[in-house]
Amino acid sequence: MPGILVVAATAEGALSRSSLELVGGARALDASLGSGVSAALLGHGLGSTGAAEALHQHGVATVYRVDHPALTAGQSDAYLAAAEQVARTAKPDVVLVGADTVGREVAPRLAHRLAGALVTECTELAVEGGAVVVRRQAYGGRALATLVVRGRPAVLSVKPRSLDAPEPAPVAGSVVDVDAQIDPNALPTRVREVLREKSEVGLEDAQVVVSGGRGLGGPDGFKMIEELAAMLGGAVGSSRPPADAGWVPISWQIGQTGKTVRPALYVAVGISGATQHVAGMAGSRTIVAINRDPEAPIFGVAHLGLVGDYREIIPPLIARIKELKAR
Ligand SMILES: Cc1cc2nc3c(=O)[nH]c(=O)nc-3n(C[C@H](O)[C@H](O)[C@H](O)COP(=O)(O)OP(=O)(O)OC[C@H]3O[C@@H](n4cnc5c(N)ncnc54)[C@H](O)[C@@H]3O)c2cc1C
């Protein structure tokens, strides 16, 4: 019976949080569609990682496993070939792909190859009146579009951190090994080197994110932000202007054209709260804003607001955290 296929691409064997979020989305759809959830587990050296078992633990009955040496970090052509072969085997109605670096390249090409429908960068998935309905941003983040997806298979790429990772729901599952025909020499592109970010805590997985904006006035302002983030055991993010200006790495940018984060605590410093920024952090559990303009839109989404110059607010905050930690 055709159902929902989650493409779980693993770079180093372990199942990513994004893949589990897709499983959560698939289970929510399946609660209405009732056609079953399967997964395409793609990577290399998967046997010993426990990734298939983790999928079973989270309610995925059938895991189609493609274990191939070409399936390494960033090698999207190889992931596309593997995902296509699994989709032709599983014949799903709906395919969920993470809108990450690889998924953004895989989803449109997969939809084309399967002659299906495509919606990219979805932030919500639902079934309404028997139809698959998705939401995504439109008009540069100023509006939310609701789309009814009629074509099949419906290939949907989902923005990481838009959906919650699901609670475990163990099922007795099976693993189907798919012998993917991937010729590494025939791939149009080859990733030769992967440079890892130095940050100790990954931005998208951090429980605390401290972000700086144009209001910090330059790269020096970020030193204070980094110190605060380190005190809180969190990661540093930014709005777009500091990334555009080269004050911080592009990979720190949060928002519509950057990363989406959902930490327990998000601290926005010198950030006005433009819709394009808020799109990437609105799901944070507690939002604290520090801004000298009491009318700044960020206070509209913040749970706690501190009005003032960050240079006067953050140093005593850091001092107080140090004091509390020393106790
Ligand atoms: C298609 C498109 C995509 C975009 N994608 C993104 C995206 O992904 N992410 C993103 O962030 N933006 C994005 N933008 C840009 C977005 O529209 C805003 O321009 C941007 O978010 C503003 O950044 P900011 O809040 O840092 O700067 P500003 O809007 O200039 O705000 C700076 C804030 O700092 C405050 N401030 C100044 N000095 C101090 C001080 N000493 N202490 C405390 N507060 C101070 C000011 O009161 C002000 O509120 C996008 C725009 C477009 C058109």
The ligand as an ORCA input file, in Angstrom:
! r2SCAN-3c Opt
* xyz 0 1
  C      14.236     38.039      0.752
  C      14.825     38.454      2.075
  C      15.329     37.498      2.911
  C      15.861     37.854      4.155
  N      16.347     36.889      4.986
  C      16.758     37.224      6.218
  C      17.188     36.224      7.142
  O      17.249     35.034      6.844
  N      17.563     36.614      8.379
  C      17.547     37.940      8.771
  O      17.892     38.212      9.926
  N      17.170     38.878      7.911
  C      16.792     38.574      6.649
  N      16.422     39.548      5.780
  C      16.651     40.966      6.177
  C      15.551     41.497      7.068
  O      14.519     42.023      6.268
  C      16.097     42.641      7.957
  O      16.672     43.628      7.149
  C      17.139     42.171      8.960
  O      16.652     41.056      9.697
  C      17.483     43.272      9.925
  O      18.538     42.888     10.738
  P      18.776     43.542     12.149
  O      17.551     43.399     12.993
  O      20.051     43.021     12.681
  O      19.043     45.083     11.768
  P      18.131     46.358     11.940
  O      16.782     46.155     11.379
  O      18.931     47.500     11.440
  O      17.940     46.484     13.520
  C      18.976     46.800     14.402
  C      18.348     46.936     15.783
  O      19.357     47.149     16.722
  C      18.879     48.086     17.692
  N      20.067     48.716     18.293
  C      20.932     49.585     17.717
  N      21.930     49.869     18.563
  C      21.682     49.189     19.712
  C      22.360     49.100     20.965
  N      23.509     49.740     21.199
  N      21.828     48.283     21.911
  C      20.658     47.620     21.688
  N      19.980     47.674     20.516
  C      20.494     48.443     19.544
  C      18.009     49.042     16.907
  O      17.074     49.673     17.744
  C      17.365     48.103     15.898
  O      16.110     47.617     16.362
  C      15.899     39.217      4.535
  C      15.369     40.177      3.686
  C      14.844     39.820      2.469
  C      14.262     40.878      1.568
*
